[in-house]
């Protein structure tokens, strides 16, 4: 128990410098980006050209004339209170805009993870059981296709088949559960292929270990050997992959959300990039970076449950 607490504290402390680095990168994106925020705000109507005095006053009001370290300190202080600035385009708080879109992106990402687990792990187990058979070869081909095919191209194929030809799934927008099926499967496809291969390789590796050979020699049923021992001991790298995948996909749905016209966080930041809406870009990078760090921390903590060696002080 004492070692477990030390392990948890160690992982939390290791996350702090990464979080600080993420905040610096997020802030730098806005500072080094081309263009003058004050000029952009005052020129939004596209009619009147702001005067130099107006620009100077707005820069002073926005704190752009202060040294960078002071600007960074102010920005971090606001970010800690969930204030990520206001969008240049809509004038609304960036944090509020992100919060309203999180459930949409989260739903797509969660469904994609569920699909990756429910499809990738069982197929990987079957491939391991049927190693070097026709089924195994077909599985390896399918996994390679899933890994190799570009997501946007796969999206157009599925839209053509299921929306244009069969007319059973919507092409765009958010119209309930059906709208999540194609975007989530496309996001999950590459990871499904990776999980299939990773599960197969890890189970085959476990099957050659002494404890499995001992279990077989004692007459333990093959299914119990596979699912209770080989698969369970193969889960650590799979859990790591799935955890990192969910964290990254939550902030990486931009292309898919744009293709399917889904009003999630990804589409929001794409519009922000095109409009040079720097507070949106800064807020998005900081938010998704924080999510990624938190999920990596949760993955590390899950090892305490999955790996007794760590729980007992035999790993780090």
PENOR-V871869 format. One record per residue. N is the residue number from 0. PSI is psi in whole degrees, -180 to 180 (* if undefined). NEAR is the number of other C-alpha atoms within 10 Angstrom. Layout:
BEGIN
N;PSI;NEAR + N;PSI;NEAR
END
This chain:
BEGIN
0;-44;9 + 1;-41;9 + 2;-38;14 + 3;-42;15 + 4;-40;11 + 5;-40;12 + 6;-45;19 + 7;-47;16 + 8;-40;12 + 9;-44;12 + 10;-38;17 + 11;-44;17 + 12;-36;10 + 13;-24;12 + 14;-24;16 + 15;-49;12 + 16;-35;11 + 17;-40;14 + 18;-40;18 + 19;-44;14 + 20;-40;13 + 21;-41;19 + 22;-38;23 + 23;-44;15 + 24;-43;16 + 25;-45;21 + 26;-42;23 + 27;-33;14 + 28;-39;16 + 29;-34;19 + 30;-43;18 + 31;-9;8 + 32;144;11 + 33;150;10 + 34;162;12 + 35;116;12 + 36;-40;22 + 37;-44;20 + 38;-40;18 + 39;-42;18 + 40;-45;17 + 41;-18;18 + 42;13;13 + 43;-32;12 + 44;-18;9 + 45;9;8 + 46;-60;8 + 47;137;9 + 48;120;12 + 49;148;14 + 50;165;10 + 51;-35;10 + 52;-42;9 + 53;-41;14 + 54;-45;18 + 55;-42;15 + 56;-42;12 + 57;-38;18 + 58;-40;17 + 59;-42;13 + 60;-37;11 + 61;-7;13 + 62;20;14 + 63;-15;17 + 64;-10;13 + 65;156;12 + 66;156;9 + 67;-39;14 + 68;-32;9 + 69;-42;13 + 70;-42;17 + 71;-44;17 + 72;-44;11 + 73;-42;12 + 74;-42;16 + 75;-41;18 + 76;-43;13 + 77;-42;13 + 78;-37;17 + 79;-23;9 + 80;22;8 + 81;30;14 + 82;104;16 + 83;19;24 + 84;-177;20 + 85;145;19 + 86;135;20 + 87;-32;22 + 88;-54;15 + 89;-23;10 + 90;3;10 + 91;154;12 + 92;133;17 + 93;-40;22 + 94;-43;20 + 95;-39;15 + 96;-42;17 + 97;-43;21 + 98;-39;12 + 99;-23;13 + 100;-15;17 + 101;-48;18 + 102;-34;13 + 103;-53;19 + 104;-37;26 + 105;-40;19 + 106;-45;16 + 107;-47;28 + 108;-43;27 + 109;-44;16 + 110;-37;20 + 111;-41;28 + 112;-43;24 + 113;-44;16 + 114;-42;20 + 115;-40;26 + 116;-49;20 + 117;-26;12 + 118;-47;17 + 119;-47;26 + 120;-50;24 + 121;-42;16 + 122;-37;24 + 123;-39;27 + 124;-45;25 + 125;-42;16 + 126;-38;26 + 127;-43;24 + 128;-39;19 + 129;36;14 + 130;131;15 + 131;14;12 + 132;180;12 + 133;-42;11 + 134;-42;16 + 135;-43;20 + 136;-42;14 + 137;-42;13 + 138;-41;19 + 139;-36;20 + 140;-45;13 + 141;-44;15 + 142;-38;23 + 143;-40;17 + 144;-46;14 + 145;-40;20 + 146;-36;17 + 147;-32;12 + 148;131;13 + 149;140;13 + 150;-42;20 + 151;-35;13 + 152;-41;11 + 153;-38;17 + 154;-45;20 + 155;-36;14 + 156;-49;13 + 157;-38;18 + 158;-43;21 + 159;-43;14 + 160;-55;14 + 161;-20;15 + 162;-48;17 + 163;-44;14 + 164;-58;10 + 165;-23;10 + 166;45;12 + 167;-12;11 + 168;144;19 + 169;149;19 + 170;-25;22 + 171;170;17 + 172;-177;15 + 173;99;16 + 174;51;11 + 175;-162;9 + 176;-37;11 + 177;-31;13 + 178;-17;18 + 179;-19;24 + 180;-57;16 + 181;-48;23 + 182;-42;27 + 183;-42;23 + 184;-38;24 + 185;-44;22 + 186;-33;27 + 187;-20;29 + 188;-49;25 + 189;-41;21 + 190;-33;24 + 191;-46;30 + 192;-42;26 + 193;-44;21 + 194;-40;26 + 195;-50;28 + 196;-41;22 + 197;-43;21 + 198;-46;25 + 199;-49;27 + 200;-42;17 + 201;-40;21 + 202;-42;24 + 203;-36;20 + 204;-42;13 + 205;-36;19 + 206;-19;19 + 207;4;11 + 208;160;11 + 209;-38;10 + 210;-31;14 + 211;-43;18 + 212;-37;14 + 213;-42;11 + 214;-40;15 + 215;-43;14 + 216;-25;9 + 217;1;9 + 218;20;9 + 219;132;13 + 220;142;10 + 221;-40;13 + 222;-40;11 + 223;-40;12 + 224;-42;19 + 225;-56;20 + 226;-36;14 + 227;-29;11 + 228;-63;17 + 229;-48;23 + 230;-44;21 + 231;-41;15 + 232;-5;16 + 233;-1;21 + 234;-26;19 + 235;-55;18 + 236;-30;14 + 237;-42;18 + 238;-42;18 + 239;-47;17 + 240;-48;16 + 241;-41;20 + 242;-47;20 + 243;-37;16 + 244;-46;21 + 245;-42;22 + 246;-42;21 + 247;-37;18 + 248;-28;23 + 249;-32;24 + 250;7;23 + 251;28;19 + 252;10;22 + 253;-52;21 + 254;-46;16 + 255;-42;22 + 256;-33;23 + 257;-42;18 + 258;-43;16 + 259;9;21 + 260;48;14 + 261;126;25 + 262;61;18 + 263;-170;28 + 264;-38;27 + 265;-48;26 + 266;-36;23 + 267;-45;20 + 268;-31;24 + 269;-45;18 + 270;-37;17 + 271;-37;20 + 272;-45;13 + 273;-33;8 + 274;4;13 + 275;42;20 + 276;84;22 + 277;-38;25 + 278;-34;24 + 279;-45;29 + 280;-45;23 + 281;-48;24 + 282;-40;26 + 283;-46;23 + 284;-44;20 + 285;-44;23 + 286;-51;19 + 287;-35;19 + 288;-41;22 + 289;-42;19 + 290;-43;18 + 291;-43;22 + 292;-43;20 + 293;-42;16 + 294;-37;19 + 295;-36;18 + 296;-43;17 + 297;-36;16 + 298;-46;18 + 299;-40;20 + 300;-29;18 + 301;-21;14 + 302;-27;19 + 303;-31;18 + 304;-41;11 + 305;-25;16 + 306;102;16 + 307;-28;12 + 308;-41;13 + 309;-41;17 + 310;-32;20 + 311;2;13 + 312;18;15 + 313;4;10 + 314;178;12 + 315;*;12
END
